[in-house]
Amino acid sequence: MSRIRTWFIRLVLLALASAAPNAFPLSQMGYGTLHHLALVLILPSVAALLVAWLLLEWRGPRSIAALLLGGAVAGAAATLALEAVRYPGFRLGFMPGNLPRLMGVLLLDRFALGPSTLSDAAGFAYHAWNGASFGIVFTMLAKGRSSWWAVPFGLLVGLGFLASPVVLALGVGPFGRDFGWQFAATVLAAHAAFGLALALLVGPLTQHYVGRDGSPVSPKALDR
């Protein structure tokens, strides 16, 4: 496969994976409710990624299919590490609210009604999918480089969140400065944990690719 075609596929997958994480900030910027954006942006991008994976498994390159699936699984699992820091921080009062619960309320358009079991499940599913999406973004950008780049990548995601319209909508000021240093510290620590878990998981899941003939292919082969 030509290098140009490989990069084109990666860029398309990168764009699709970026859709869901950007939906929440876009909703806070007034580009539609999260409920509406779930219907026109999040769910279509999830479906498109699934179709892309099936096509890559069928027609190749299967190496990129492995990157796509491995990144998604590693990112979703790494969200558990993020939660291991974020949730205790929330319970200790370091954060102004339980963000996955808020996302679930907005996803199901229950702002006036409040959270429910279903909205909580939807919020945490969206939260996990965002983790999976960032896992895909990382594998599409990493190009076979060391998986330890996932740690600074996780911190960059955390900094992006702190600078996003979501933080302003929470009423805590830019980077949470009006809430106290604990807010930014919790966000960055949680995303560092995400990056560390991603680094540990993504290597075993993606370092040995399988070619269409069943033979192993090295990560460097993706750029040929």
Secondary structure, DSSP 8 states (H G I E B T S, - for coil): --HHHHHHHHHHHHHHHHHHHHHHHHHHTTSS-HHHHIIIIIHHHHHHHHHHHHHHHHHS-HHHHHHHHHHHHHHHHHHHHHHHHHHHHHHTTSSSS-HHHHHHHHHTT-TTT---HHHHHHHHHHHHHHHHHHHHHHHHHHTT--GGGHHHHHHHHHHHHHTSHHHHHTTS-GGGTTT-HHHHHHHHHHHHHHHHHHHHHHHHHHSSEE-TTS-EE-GGGGG-
